[in-house]
Amino acid sequence: MIAMRAALAFLAALLVPATAGAQALIDQCTAETCKARLTPDQLAGEAQTLILAGRYDEARPLVAALFQVPDKKFEARFLSGMLAAGMGDHATAAEFYKEILSDDPGQTRVRLELGRELLAMGHTASADKQFKIAAQDDDLPEDVARTIRSVRDVIRARRAWRLDIDLGFAPDSNINNATASDTVTILWGGIPLPLTLDQRAKARSGTGQTGSISGGVRMPVADKVSAIVDFDLAGNNYSGSSYDDYQVQAAGGVEFRVLPNASVSIQGVGAQRWYGGQVVSRQTGAKAGFQVRLSDRDQMGVQIDSRRTDALFDPSYDGWQTGAYITYERAIAKSLVISGGGFVRRDSLKAEAYSNTEIGAIAGFGGELPLGITFGLSGSVSRAKFDAAIPLFSYDPRQDWRYTGRATLGNRGWRLLGFSPQISASYSRIDSSIDYYRNDRLRFRFALARYF
């Protein structure tokens, strides 16, 4: 904690604005009653000097007067934030800074002040995000950039917990994740025989309630070593129980900081899924990761995840599922990030016809825009090849092309009890060599989300 306070104190000293020449105006009026004529710029300068001098009661009416000047909205909000921070009201100060950033995400100085207030409130994860964005400003003085890196290192070393929650409703074109085909061809004694599918086997649309909770705990246990625990809950509830889908996953392990800008983690993993009111699968395994910050704008990560699946709905799907993922992320502007990567997944299951290898690529783009708007675009394309044929459908092993896309739009400038609105649309498609496994699914999600 001493290291955190020292770094923040130095950052605060570096950010103190120059106020030369302003003091003379403050003390000109010494009579019991006096008047002064100030330009808007002088008014802002007087208020700032009083705040820095700790004379908050005297600064308050000047800041209030500044709100009456139409083209001084930024200065009025910023000085209101400084005033609230000086009086120890960190929550109010943070709200003023958030209002400024909602209109103009490019205000680096304001973002740094917001980071300081979030830290003062104990919101370390949110503070780290603000410092990360601020560090991408190429015009930052080197001493300020160096101090930001030091503060972020301390935050990551001492971050205790995180929690994200969202609740909403989700229209879905295929709640039963069924085939997109109306007919399938089977081989009967070697003779192709087309069959029309029963209505229950076709895609069914619906709208349900949806929600998710994601959180984690990270506690230092030794020098450069932290214990980490993560958990995720997600569910979709539809009319009746036939298509209800719930999942839970938990992971626990340790993280080693091998370099100031790099870490390695290893965790045990357990997961369970319910579908249609029944437990359909359980998983146990492990995952390992490597993360490195290449610069203030670039970072890369590698993850390997391997787990044993117990498929209670069909023992043919029992077996091992292993995946390796690599991602690269670059900030192309102060609050805009582009990412890309690739993955390899291997399902080694009891039935060879269901065992497969999938290779794919992923890409994404997102960030913050003025007025508090957040957005994200992402997608993937992959090729899956199966080990053996399913004689009922084909003498050749199945092969798929798989596509996914997702678009998200939110506004953190609008908040209700800390929750902000978020809309997303996701699309998935499987083009399979076997008609029965062709699939289309379009899902919308209207939710309120909160990030602690």
C-alpha positions as CSV (number, residue, x, y, z in Angstrom):
1,M,0.0,0.0,0.0
2,I,3.0,2.3,0.7
3,A,4.2,1.8,-2.9
4,M,0.7,2.6,-4.2
5,R,0.5,5.9,-2.2
6,A,4.0,7.0,-3.2
7,A,3.4,6.4,-6.9
8,L,0.0,8.2,-6.7
9,A,1.5,11.1,-4.8
10,F,4.2,11.5,-7.5
11,L,1.6,11.3,-10.2
12,A,-0.5,14.0,-8.5
13,A,2.5,16.2,-8.2
14,L,3.2,15.8,-11.9
15,L,-0.4,16.7,-12.8
16,V,-0.7,19.9,-10.7
17,P,-1.5,22.7,-13.2
18,A,0.5,25.9,-13.4
19,T,-1.3,28.8,-11.7
20,A,1.2,31.6,-11.9
21,G,-0.3,35.1,-11.8
22,A,-3.7,34.0,-10.5
23,Q,-3.1,34.7,-6.7
24,A,-3.2,38.5,-7.2
25,L,-6.8,38.5,-8.1
26,I,-7.9,36.5,-5.0
27,D,-6.7,38.9,-2.4
28,Q,-7.6,42.2,-4.1
29,C,-10.8,42.5,-2.2
30,T,-10.1,42.8,1.5
31,A,-13.0,45.0,2.6
32,E,-16.1,43.6,4.3
33,T,-18.1,43.9,1.1
34,C,-16.5,44.1,-2.3
35,K,-17.0,43.3,-6.0
36,A,-14.7,42.0,-8.7
37,R,-15.2,41.7,-12.4
38,L,-13.6,38.6,-13.9
39,T,-13.5,37.2,-17.4
40,P,-14.5,33.5,-17.6
41,D,-10.9,32.4,-17.9
42,Q,-10.0,34.5,-14.8
43,L,-13.0,33.0,-13.0
44,A,-11.7,29.5,-13.8
45,G,-8.2,30.4,-12.7
46,E,-9.4,31.9,-9.4
47,A,-11.5,28.8,-8.6
48,Q,-8.6,26.5,-9.4
49,T,-6.1,28.4,-7.3
50,L,-8.5,28.4,-4.3
51,I,-9.1,24.6,-4.7
52,L,-5.4,23.9,-4.8
53,A,-5.0,26.1,-1.7
54,G,-7.6,24.1,0.1
55,R,-10.0,27.1,0.3
56,Y,-13.0,25.0,-0.8
57,D,-15.8,27.2,0.7
58,E,-14.5,30.2,-1.2
59,A,-14.1,28.2,-4.4
60,R,-17.6,26.7,-4.4
61,P,-19.5,29.9,-5.6
62,L,-16.9,30.6,-8.3
63,V,-17.3,27.1,-9.7
64,A,-21.1,27.4,-9.5
65,A,-20.9,30.7,-11.4
66,L,-18.8,29.0,-14.1
67,F,-21.6,26.7,-14.9
68,Q,-23.6,29.7,-16.1
69,V,-21.0,30.4,-18.9
70,P,-22.1,28.3,-21.9
71,D,-18.7,27.7,-23.4
72,K,-17.0,26.8,-20.1
73,K,-18.9,23.5,-19.5
74,F,-15.6,21.5,-19.5
75,E,-13.9,23.8,-17.0
76,A,-17.0,23.8,-14.7
77,R,-17.1,20.0,-14.6
78,F,-13.4,19.6,-14.2
79,L,-13.1,22.1,-11.3
80,S,-16.2,20.5,-9.7
81,G,-14.4,17.2,-9.8
82,M,-11.3,18.8,-8.3
83,L,-13.4,20.5,-5.6
84,A,-15.2,17.2,-4.7
85,A,-11.9,15.3,-4.7
86,G,-10.3,17.9,-2.4
87,M,-13.2,17.5,0.1
88,G,-12.9,13.8,0.0
89,D,-16.1,13.1,-2.0
90,H,-14.4,10.7,-4.5
91,A,-17.7,9.3,-5.8
92,T,-18.9,12.8,-6.8
93,A,-15.6,13.7,-8.3
94,A,-15.6,10.5,-10.4
95,E,-19.0,11.3,-11.7
96,F,-17.9,14.7,-13.0
97,Y,-14.9,13.2,-14.7
98,K,-17.0,10.5,-16.3
99,E,-19.4,13.1,-17.7
100,I,-16.4,14.9,-19.3
101,L,-15.1,11.6,-20.8
102,S,-18.6,10.7,-22.1
103,D,-18.5,13.8,-24.3
104,D,-14.8,13.6,-25.1
105,P,-12.9,10.3,-24.5
106,G,-9.7,11.9,-25.6
107,Q,-9.2,14.0,-22.4
108,T,-6.1,12.2,-21.0
109,R,-5.7,14.5,-18.0
110,V,-9.3,13.9,-17.0
111,R,-8.8,10.1,-17.4
112,L,-5.9,10.2,-15.1
113,E,-7.9,12.1,-12.5
114,L,-10.7,9.6,-12.8
115,G,-8.2,6.8,-12.3
116,R,-7.0,8.4,-9.0
117,E,-10.6,8.8,-7.7
118,L,-11.5,5.2,-8.6
119,L,-8.4,4.0,-6.7
120,A,-9.4,6.1,-3.7
121,M,-12.8,4.3,-3.8
122,G,-11.1,0.9,-4.0
123,H,-12.2,0.2,-7.6
124,T,-8.8,-1.0,-8.7
125,A,-9.9,-2.9,-11.9
126,S,-11.7,0.2,-13.2
127,A,-8.8,2.4,-12.2
128,D,-6.4,0.2,-14.1
129,K,-8.5,0.4,-17.2
130,Q,-8.4,4.2,-17.1
131,F,-4.6,4.3,-16.6
132,K,-4.2,1.8,-19.4
133,I,-6.1,4.0,-21.9
134,A,-4.3,7.1,-20.6
135,A,-0.9,5.5,-21.1
136,Q,-1.6,5.1,-24.9
137,D,-1.3,8.9,-25.4
138,D,1.9,9.6,-27.3
139,D,2.0,13.1,-26.0
140,L,2.4,12.1,-22.4
141,P,5.7,13.3,-20.7
142,E,8.0,10.4,-20.1
143,D,8.0,10.9,-16.3
144,V,4.2,10.8,-16.2
145,A,4.1,7.7,-18.5
146,R,6.7,6.0,-16.3
147,T,4.7,6.7,-13.2
148,I,1.5,5.4,-14.8
149,R,3.3,2.1,-15.5
150,S,4.4,2.0,-11.9
151,V,0.9,2.5,-10.6
152,R,-0.5,-0.1,-12.9
153,D,2.2,-2.6,-11.8
154,V,1.2,-2.0,-8.1
155,I,-2.5,-2.3,-9.0
156,R,-2.0,-5.6,-10.7
157,A,0.1,-6.9,-7.8
158,R,-2.6,-6.0,-5.3
159,R,-5.9,-6.3,-7.1
160,A,-8.2,-8.2,-4.9
161,W,-11.4,-8.9,-6.8
162,R,-13.6,-8.1,-9.8
163,L,-17.3,-8.7,-10.6
164,D,-19.3,-8.1,-13.7
165,I,-23.1,-8.6,-13.9
166,D,-25.7,-8.3,-16.7
167,L,-29.4,-9.0,-16.9
168,G,-31.7,-8.8,-19.8
169,F,-33.8,-10.6,-22.4
170,A,-32.8,-12.3,-25.6
171,P,-34.8,-13.0,-28.8
172,D,-33.3,-16.0,-30.5
173,S,-34.0,-17.6,-34.0
174,N,-32.9,-21.1,-32.9
175,I,-33.3,-21.7,-29.1
176,N,-32.9,-25.5,-29.6
177,N,-29.8,-25.1,-31.8
178,A,-31.4,-27.4,-34.4
179,T,-30.5,-28.1,-38.0
180,A,-31.2,-25.5,-40.7
181,S,-32.2,-28.2,-43.2
182,D,-35.8,-29.2,-43.9
183,T,-34.8,-32.6,-45.2
184,V,-31.8,-34.9,-44.7
185,T,-30.5,-37.8,-46.9
186,I,-29.6,-41.1,-45.2
187,L,-28.0,-44.2,-46.7
188,W,-30.3,-47.2,-46.5
189,G,-28.5,-50.3,-47.7
190,G,-26.2,-48.0,-49.7
191,I,-29.2,-46.3,-51.3
192,P,-29.6,-42.5,-50.7
193,L,-33.0,-41.9,-49.1
194,P,-34.3,-38.3,-48.6
195,L,-36.4,-37.8,-45.4
196,T,-38.4,-34.8,-44.3
197,L,-37.6,-33.8,-40.7
198,D,-40.3,-33.8,-38.0
199,Q,-41.2,-30.3,-36.9
200,R,-39.7,-30.9,-33.5
201,A,-36.3,-31.4,-35.1
202,K,-36.3,-28.1,-36.8
203,A,-35.1,-24.7,-35.5
204,R,-37.5,-23.0,-33.1
205,S,-37.4,-19.3,-32.3
206,G,-38.2,-17.7,-28.9
207,T,-37.4,-15.0,-26.4
208,G,-36.1,-15.7,-23.0
209,Q,-34.6,-14.0,-19.9
210,T,-30.8,-14.0,-19.9
211,G,-28.1,-13.2,-17.4
212,S,-24.5,-13.7,-16.5
213,I,-22.1,-13.2,-13.5
214,S,-18.4,-13.2,-14.0
215,G,-16.0,-12.6,-11.1
216,G,-12.7,-13.4,-9.6
217,V,-10.4,-13.1,-6.6
218,R,-6.6,-12.4,-6.8
219,M,-4.6,-12.4,-3.6
220,P,-0.8,-12.1,-3.3
221,V,0.7,-15.1,-1.3
222,A,4.4,-14.5,-1.9
223,D,6.8,-12.2,-3.8
224,K,5.7,-12.2,-7.4
225,V,3.1,-15.0,-6.7
226,S,-0.6,-14.6,-6.4
227,A,-3.5,-17.1,-5.8
228,I,-6.3,-16.6,-8.4
229,V,-9.9,-17.8,-8.4
230,D,-12.3,-17.2,-11.3
231,F,-16.0,-18.1,-11.7
232,D,-18.6,-17.6,-14.4
233,L,-22.3,-18.2,-14.4
234,A,-24.6,-17.8,-17.4
235,G,-28.1,-18.8,-18.2
236,N,-31.1,-18.5,-20.6
237,N,-34.6,-19.1,-19.4
238,Y,-37.4,-19.8,-21.9
239,S,-41.1,-20.6,-21.5
240,G,-41.3,-24.0,-20.0
241,S,-38.0,-25.9,-19.3
242,S,-37.3,-27.8,-22.6
243,Y,-34.7,-25.3,-23.9
244,D,-33.5,-23.7,-20.7
245,D,-29.7,-23.5,-20.8
246,Y,-27.4,-22.9,-17.7
247,Q,-23.7,-23.1,-17.3
248,V,-21.3,-22.7,-14.4
249,Q,-17.5,-22.8,-14.4
250,A,-14.9,-22.2,-11.7
251,A,-11.1,-22.2,-11.8
252,G,-8.4,-21.8,-9.2
253,G,-4.6,-21.7,-9.2
254,V,-1.6,-19.4,-9.1
255,E,0.0,-16.7,-11.2
256,F,3.7,-16.1,-11.3
257,R,5.0,-12.7,-12.4
258,V,8.2,-13.7,-14.3
259,L,9.0,-10.2,-15.5
260,P,7.6,-6.7,-14.7
261,N,5.6,-6.9,-17.9
262,A,4.9,-10.7,-18.2
263,S,3.2,-13.4,-16.1
264,V,2.4,-17.1,-16.3
265,S,-0.7,-18.7,-14.7
266,I,-2.0,-22.2,-14.2
267,Q,-5.4,-23.2,-12.9
268,G,-7.6,-26.3,-12.3
269,V,-11.0,-26.0,-14.0
270,G,-14.4,-27.5,-13.3
271,A,-17.6,-26.9,-15.2
272,Q,-21.2,-28.2,-15.4
273,R,-24.1,-27.5,-17.9
274,W,-27.8,-28.0,-17.5
275,Y,-30.1,-28.1,-20.5
276,G,-33.8,-28.7,-20.5
277,G,-33.8,-29.1,-16.7
278,Q,-31.2,-31.9,-16.8
279,V,-27.5,-32.0,-16.1
280,V,-26.0,-32.8,-19.6
281,S,-22.3,-32.5,-19.0
282,R,-19.5,-32.2,-16.5
283,Q,-15.9,-31.2,-17.1
284,T,-12.7,-31.2,-15.1
285,G,-9.2,-30.2,-16.3
286,A,-6.6,-27.5,-16.3
287,K,-5.6,-24.4,-18.2
288,A,-2.4,-22.4,-18.4
289,G,-1.7,-18.9,-19.7
290,F,1.0,-16.5,-20.6
291,Q,0.5,-12.8,-20.9
292,V,3.1,-10.1,-21.8
293,R,2.8,-6.4,-22.3
294,L,5.0,-5.5,-25.3
295,S,4.4,-1.8,-24.9
296,D,1.8,0.7,-23.7
297,R,-0.1,0.0,-26.9
298,D,0.6,-3.7,-27.5
299,Q,0.1,-6.9,-25.6
300,M,-0.1,-10.6,-26.3
301,G,-1.5,-13.7,-24.7
302,V,-1.3,-17.5,-25.0
303,Q,-3.6,-20.0,-23.4
304,I,-3.9,-23.8,-23.3
305,D,-7.0,-25.4,-22.0
306,S,-7.5,-29.1,-21.6
307,R,-10.4,-30.8,-19.8
308,R,-12.1,-34.2,-19.6
309,T,-15.8,-34.2,-20.5
310,D,-18.4,-36.5,-19.0
311,A,-21.4,-36.3,-21.4
312,L,-24.4,-37.5,-19.5
313,F,-26.8,-37.2,-22.4
314,D,-24.7,-39.6,-24.6
315,P,-21.5,-41.5,-23.6
316,S,-20.3,-41.3,-27.2
317,Y,-19.3,-37.7,-26.5
318,D,-17.2,-38.6,-23.4
319,G,-13.5,-37.7,-23.8
320,W,-10.9,-35.0,-23.8
321,Q,-11.2,-31.5,-25.3
322,T,-8.1,-29.4,-25.7
323,G,-7.5,-26.0,-27.2
324,A,-4.6,-23.6,-27.7
325,Y,-5.2,-19.9,-28.3
326,I,-3.0,-17.0,-29.2
327,T,-4.2,-13.4,-29.3
328,Y,-2.5,-10.0,-30.0
329,E,-4.0,-6.7,-29.0
330,R,-3.0,-3.2,-30.1
331,A,-4.4,0.2,-29.2
332,I,-4.7,2.2,-32.4
333,A,-6.1,5.3,-30.6
334,K,-6.5,6.4,-27.0
335,S,-9.7,4.3,-26.5
336,L,-9.9,2.1,-29.6
337,V,-8.4,-1.4,-29.7
338,I,-7.9,-3.9,-32.5
339,S,-7.2,-7.6,-31.8
340,G,-6.5,-10.8,-33.7
341,G,-5.3,-14.3,-33.2
342,G,-5.8,-17.9,-34.0
343,F,-6.7,-21.2,-32.3
344,V,-6.5,-25.0,-32.6
345,R,-9.0,-27.2,-30.8
346,R,-9.0,-31.0,-30.6
347,D,-11.9,-33.2,-29.4
348,S,-10.7,-36.7,-28.7
349,L,-14.0,-38.4,-27.8
350,K,-15.2,-42.0,-27.3
351,A,-16.8,-42.1,-30.8
352,E,-14.3,-41.4,-33.6
353,A,-17.2,-40.0,-35.7
354,Y,-17.6,-37.2,-33.2
355,S,-13.8,-36.6,-32.7
356,N,-12.4,-33.7,-34.7
357,T,-9.7,-31.1,-35.1
358,E,-10.7,-27.4,-35.6
359,I,-8.3,-24.6,-36.8
360,G,-9.5,-21.0,-36.9
361,A,-8.8,-17.3,-36.8
362,I,-10.4,-14.6,-34.7
363,A,-10.5,-10.8,-35.0
364,G,-12.0,-7.9,-33.1
365,F,-12.3,-4.1,-32.9
366,G,-13.9,-1.9,-30.2
367,G,-13.6,0.8,-27.7
368,E,-15.1,4.1,-26.5
369,L,-16.7,6.9,-28.5
370,P,-17.9,10.3,-27.4
371,L,-21.2,10.6,-25.4
372,G,-20.3,7.5,-23.3
373,I,-20.9,5.1,-26.2
374,T,-19.0,1.8,-26.2
375,F,-18.9,-0.6,-29.1
376,G,-17.4,-3.9,-30.2
377,L,-17.2,-6.0,-33.3
378,S,-15.7,-9.5,-33.4
379,G,-15.8,-12.6,-35.5
380,S,-14.2,-15.9,-36.3
381,V,-13.9,-18.4,-39.1
382,S,-12.7,-22.0,-38.7
383,R,-12.4,-25.4,-40.4
384,A,-13.3,-28.6,-38.6
385,K,-12.5,-32.1,-39.9
386,F,-13.8,-35.3,-38.2
387,D,-11.9,-38.5,-37.7
388,A,-14.4,-41.0,-39.0
389,A,-17.6,-41.2,-41.1
390,I,-21.2,-41.6,-39.8
391,P,-22.4,-44.4,-42.1
392,L,-26.0,-43.4,-41.7
393,F,-25.3,-40.1,-43.5
394,S,-22.1,-40.5,-45.6
395,Y,-19.2,-42.8,-46.2
396,D,-16.8,-39.8,-45.9
397,P,-15.9,-38.1,-42.6
398,R,-17.8,-34.9,-41.9
399,Q,-16.2,-31.5,-42.6
400,D,-17.4,-28.1,-41.5
401,W,-16.8,-24.5,-42.2
402,R,-17.9,-22.5,-39.1
403,Y,-18.5,-18.8,-38.8
404,T,-19.4,-16.5,-36.0
405,G,-19.9,-12.7,-35.7
406,R,-20.9,-10.4,-32.9
407,A,-21.7,-6.7,-32.6
408,T,-22.2,-4.9,-29.2
409,L,-23.3,-1.3,-28.5
410,G,-23.6,0.2,-25.1
411,N,-23.7,3.6,-23.3
412,R,-21.9,4.0,-20.0
413,G,-23.1,7.6,-19.8
414,W,-26.6,6.3,-19.0
415,R,-26.7,4.6,-15.6
416,L,-29.5,3.2,-13.4
417,L,-28.2,2.1,-10.0
418,G,-24.8,1.7,-11.6
419,F,-26.2,-0.4,-14.5
420,S,-25.7,0.7,-18.1
421,P,-27.7,-0.4,-21.2
422,Q,-26.1,-2.8,-23.7
423,I,-27.4,-4.3,-27.0
424,S,-25.7,-7.1,-28.8
425,A,-26.4,-9.2,-31.9
426,S,-24.5,-12.5,-32.5
427,Y,-24.7,-14.8,-35.5
428,S,-23.3,-18.3,-36.0
429,R,-23.4,-20.5,-39.0
430,I,-22.2,-24.1,-39.8
431,D,-21.8,-25.2,-43.4
432,S,-21.4,-28.9,-43.1
433,S,-20.8,-31.6,-45.6
434,I,-23.7,-33.4,-43.9
435,D,-27.0,-31.6,-44.3
436,Y,-28.2,-32.6,-40.8
437,Y,-25.4,-30.6,-39.1
438,R,-26.0,-27.4,-41.0
439,N,-27.0,-24.7,-38.6
440,D,-27.9,-21.0,-38.5
441,R,-28.5,-19.0,-35.4
442,L,-29.2,-15.3,-34.8
443,R,-29.4,-14.0,-31.3
444,F,-30.1,-10.5,-29.9
445,R,-29.5,-9.4,-26.4
446,F,-30.9,-6.4,-24.6
447,A,-29.4,-6.1,-21.2
448,L,-28.3,-3.8,-18.3
449,A,-24.7,-4.4,-17.3
450,R,-22.5,-3.3,-14.4
451,Y,-18.8,-3.7,-14.0
452,F,-17.3,-3.4,-10.5
